[in-house]
Structure formats: structure tokens, C-alpha cells
Amino acid sequence: MGIIGRTDRGLLADWWWTVDRWLLTAVLFLIVSGLLLCLAASPSVAERLGLNEFHFFRRQMVFLVPAFVVLIGTSFLTPRHLRRTALMLTFVSFVLVGLTLVIGPQVKGATRWLNLGPLSVQPSEFLKPAFVILSAWLFAQSMKRPEMPGGLLATLLYGAFVGLLILQPDYGQTVLVTAVWGLMLFLTGLSWRWIGGFAGLGAVGMYAAYNTVPHVARRIDRFINPEAGDSFQVDAAIDSFIRGGLLGEGPGEGTVKRILPDAHSDFIFAVAGEELGILACLALLGGFAYIVLRGMRHALEEADPFLRLATVGLVSLFGLQAAINMAVNVALLPAKGMTLPFVSYGGSSLLSMAFAVGAVLALTRRRGAHGASLGRSVWAAPMAPGRA
């Protein structure tokens, strides 16, 4: 960066020479790709709803401004300030998620949203990254100080979060949160006996959901046997990949966005497949994979248990959500309304993932023993063998 020299001093210069700029570049690639795909996919959806054809694109642009501020602002935080921010966000989000059950409008049989004036927000989206950071801190404290019941507190926190998600209900987010929390639990060094017990409880929970929640059973049955119910959206998504081939039909030439009600959100990956082709989809997949693997590389080289667990948890949250969305689009998982991070339309998801990735950037900045950044360029080039 020509305007910031290595000898410069100050908050911005210190941030620039210590942040992982390659990871940040990958995030910006996804954000730009999301804007272009939103511009391609959303006009048809808006017209079907009687809105201005650029309604969703303009709203996404508006959401992007605070999301970018959150992303960069969070990346400036020290680990201590990040923990405090996560604690406050967890408390506020818990209250808001609880309010959705009382005053939230019902949408498609679920109460996950709150109307705040002209805006609708999904508080559980903001709770996810804050929950991961706070759980990582509790697990880390338990590892450092066995006398502290950090593991028990993390388990109670998990139970409260999942309980609210089930009451909404939101089983997809429940599975996602459980998978990330379970991974962090595994990394604490828990015995296989306890891990097996938690895995058994998860299997029992899935079995109970299948047998007691009709729409969960319908989605699983439809996935196993597509003739068992309406599989229109998934079938249309698969057809879009077939029509797109390697190079796609061309920007704006797709037809799937004209018939899919969620083409701008849950099935935006299918729009990319039809208009831009499989190679573009692989580029998107590569962007997500790069962020996850780079974050995991940082975590593996980190000695502090909180930094390690929080980084793994956040990049796993980011990567698993992306994997679920893309897997649904190609019929590898039952249909589930889950956005593609930074690509799908949605203000709550965009802000949530901006905080999550901003936290990863904050946690992976090169710092000294007491949390002070070292103030030199350590992430200026791709990772080489050994410590970057």
C-alpha cells in the first residue's frame, strides 16, 4: 500500500502491517461477487413481488456500508476487547431472539424476525458469532484453570441458544451451531467417552425431530425420495447447473431466477451456475475454502487456547454455512433456508458474517505476548512453510 510505509506509526499503519491482507482480499472477492450476483438474480424476484426491479440490489448496497464498517472496525479490536464485545452482543441478541417468540411476525411457520421500523432483522444471526467467541473463551478458561466450570457454562450457553432456536423453530441453524460448538468441544481435549455421549444425544435429537416435526420429516423424505413431495426449487437449481455448463449462459441470460422465489438468497449459487458456469462456481467455492483453510492454518500455529478455539469456531461457522447452502443447491442436502455468506441477499446475514470475519482478522493479527501488535508486515505474502 503506497500511502502507508513500513516505518509509519499510528493505528491505521499498525493495522495494515499486521492484518492478514490475503484473507481480507478473499473476503472482498466474495463481497464483490455477491453484489454482481445480486444484481443479476434479484430484479426478477422484485418484479414478481411488484417492487422496483433494483429494490433488493439497492437494499444490499445500503446494508453493505455498515457491514464493511463492522468488518474493518472489528478487525482493529484486541482479543480482550473482542471478548467484551461478544459478551455484550450475546446478551443483547439473547433478549432480541426471545422477543421474536413474543412479538415477532410469523413467516412460513416460523418466528425468527423482528420488525424495527422499516427494517426486519433476524437476531439469531448476530448471536451466532458472539456465541462462538464467548464459548471459546469459556472453554479456554476451563483448559487453563480446571477449577473454573468453563465447560459447564459453555454447555449451559449452548443449551439456552439451541432451546431458543428450536422454539422459533430453526432446525437448520440448530444443526449448524451444534456442529461448530461440538468441534470446539472436541478441540478442548475432552475424552472420547464424553464426545461419544454428546454425539449420541445429537443423533437422538435428530431422530426426535424427524418423528415429531412434520416439516422436518417432509424435507428429509423428499430428499431421500424426490417423488415423495414437491422438489421444484431443488430440481430447478439442478437444471440451472446443467444448462450453464462450464462457462454459463452469460450474465443476465439465466432463466432459473425467473421461477425460483429465493433466487436472490437461498439459491443464488444456482443463478451463478446457470449464468456464469461451473468454473465461476468453483471460483466461489475456492474463495470460501481459502478463507477457512487460512484461518485454520493460523489457529494451528496459535498457542493461546482462546485464540485457537475462537478462530477455528468462527471459520467453521463461516465455512459450514457456505457448505450447507451450496450442498442444498446441488441436491446433496435436504432443502434448508440458509444464506451463502457475503453472496446471498440479506442484511442480517451480511452484518453477522462481517462481524465473524472481522473477528477472525482481529484474532489472527500478529501480536506480541501482551496482545500488542508487532507493527510489521507478516501477512504480506501467501503462507510459506513454517510460521508466516
Secondary structure, 3 states (H helix, E strand, C coil): CCCCCCCCCCHHHHHHCCCCHHHHHHHHHHHHHHHHHHHHHHHHHHHHCCCCCCHHHHHHHHHHHHHHHHHHHHHCCCHHHHHHHHHHHHHHHHHHHHHHHHHCCCECCECCCEEECCEEECHHHHHHHHHHHHHHHHHHHHHHCCCCCHHHHHHHHHHHHHHHHHHCCCHHHHHHHHHHHHHHHHHCCCCHHHHHHHHHHHHHHHHHHHHHCHHHHHHHHHHHCHHHCCCHHHHHHHHHHHHHCCCCCCCCCCCHHHCCCCCCCCCHHHHHHHHCCHHHHHHHHHHHHHHHHHHHHHHHCCCCHHHHHHHHHHHHHHHHHHHHHHHHHCCCCCCCCCCCCCCCCCHHHHHHHHHHHHHHHHHCCCECCCCCECCCCCCCCCCCCCCC
